């Protein structure tokens, strides 16, 4: 049954990406608000309880809706919603297992370099981006303590939002919007399925040694 929700998520993700590629606001309004809720239903089917990752998906839904609206105010509301998402993921992952110190140091270095490079182009968004990106980088670092899949999801989430940051700073790349959405979709999928698997005792974390062979 859980796979059906992932299959439906794949269909909706395809529709959303088509809407972005065609610049169809109607299609995006139909598809984007369904992405995180479908993963939330999948997570509930897998774990049968509400936790921080579920809360994060709820606020991701609110953030997705806010970012469909035009204007700086909507952008800031969306960022605030996703800040709650990152903090919910972060606290849940850290409670599950502490991440490697090296991962935390590496992501903090990325946070410092990225903000230094984008600082001049962000204008009044500097401080909101500074705070949000710190939570994002810490979440990505914490994900390395959950599993390899979660770690990749955290890294891709960072890459997706870095592309948004580039756009906010006036740097535009070919196919930037489709890259932002495709990486965001992949990140949510990887993080959610990794967390669902963590409740079943699977998906080793980064740095874990394989079990010793006996007999």
N, C-alpha and C positions, 0 to 999 in steps of 0.2 A: 504493500500500500504506500509505503514511504516513497518508493521509486516513482510512483505516479505523480506525486507532488513535484518531484525533481523534473519529471518529463514535462509537466505543465509549466514549470518555471522556465525550462528551456524554450518552450514555444513562446511564452510571453517575452522572454529576453530577445528572441529573434524578432518579434514584432517591434519591440522598443528600439532595437538597433536599426531596423528598417525605417522607423519613424525619424530617428536622428539623421540617417543618411539622406532621407527625402525631405528633411526639414519640415515634417508634418507635425504641427502642434497637437492636432486632434489625436493622432495615433499615439503620441507620447503621453498624452493625458489618459488614454485608455490603458496603456501598458505599464508605464513606469511606476505608478502607485501600487501595482500588484506584485512587484518583484520581491520586496522584503516580506510582505505578508505570506506569500507562498512558501518562502524559506522558514518563516515562523511556524507555519502549520507543519512543515516537514520536521522541524526541530521538536515540536510538541509530540509528534508521532514517535519520534526516536527516544525522547527522554521522559516524556509524561510529567514534566514539571516546568514551571517558569523560573528563569534565572536571569543573570545579568546579560547574557547573550540575547535572550528573548527580549529583554527591555531595550537593548541596543537596536534590535531589528524594528521595534515599534517606533523608536525615534528616527531611525533611518527612513521609515515610511513618511514620517512628518517632514523630514528634511527633503526627501525627493519631491514631495508636493510643493514645498516652499520654493525649491529651485526651478520649478516649472513656471513660476511667476516672474515677470520682468522687474528690474530695478534693484538698486543697492540694498534697500530695506529687506526685500525678499531674500537676497543673497545672504545677508547677515542672519536672518532668521534661520535659513537653511544651515548655515555654518553652526549656529547655536545648537540646533537639533543634532547635527552630526558630532558636535563636541560631546553631548550627552552619550551618543552612541560609542564614541571612542573611550570615554571614561567608564562606561558600563562594561565594555569588552575588557578594558585594562584591569579593572578591579577583579573581574571574574577570573581572568587568566592568571593573575598573580596569586589569588587564593588557591587556584588549582595547583600551581607549581611555580616556583620562582624561576625567572629566566636566567640564562647565563650572563654573568657580568659583562663579558666581552660584547654580547649583543646590545646591551644597554648603552655601553660606551660608544659603540659604532653608530647606533641610531641617534644618539645625542650629537655626535660629530656631524652626521648628515643634516640634522636639524639646524645646527649652527651655520654650516656652509650654505645650505639652501636659503635660509633667511637673509644671510649676508648678501647673497647674489641677487635676491629679489627685492631687497629693502627699498632701493631707490625708486622702483616702479610701482610700489603698492599704495603709496599715498596714505589716505586715511584708513586703509585696510591693514596697515602694518601691525598694529597691536592685536586686532582680532586674529589675524593670520599667525602671528607669533604664538599666541596662546593655544589656538587650535592645533597648529602643527606640532607643538610640544606634546600634546595629548596623543596625537596620531602616531608620532615616533615612539612614544613610550608604549602605546598599544602594540605596535609592530614588534617592538623588542619583547614584550611580554608574550606575544604569540609564539615566539621561538621556544618557550617553555612548555607549550601544549603539545605540538607535534610538527613534523616537517610540513604537512599540508597547511596547518594554521600559519606557520612561519611564512610560507609562500604567499598565502592570502594577505597577511599583514604587509608584506613587501609590496604586493601589487596594489593594495589600498593606498599605500604611500605614493606609489608612482602615479596612480590615478589623480590623487589630490594635488600632486606636484604639477601635473598638467593643467589643472584648474588654476593653481597659483601662477603659473606662467601666463595664462590668459589674463588673469587679474592684473598682472604686471605689464601687460601690453605686448607679450611675446606670443605670437600665434604660429602654430605649426600646421603643415598640411594634414588634413584629416583629424584635427585635434579633438573635435567633439565626439567623433566615433571612437577615438582612442580612449577618451575619458570614460565613456559609458561602457565600452567593452571591458576595460580593466576593472571598473567598479563592479560590474556584474560578476566577473570572475572572482574578485576578492570576496564579495559577500558569499558566493557559493562555496569557495574553499574554506572560509572561516566557519560557516555554519555546518558544513558536513564534517569538518575536522572536530568541531565541538561535539556534534552528535556522536561521532566515533569515540571520543574521549570518555564518554559515559559507559562504553562497552569494554573499556580497557584496551583498546587498540590504538594504532597510530603512535609509534614511538616518537619522542621528542628529539630535537637536534642534539647530538652529542651522546645519546644513549648508546650503550654497547649492546650488540646482539646477545641473546642468551647463550650461555655456554652449552656446548653439546655434551651430553652425558651418555654413558653406556657405550 
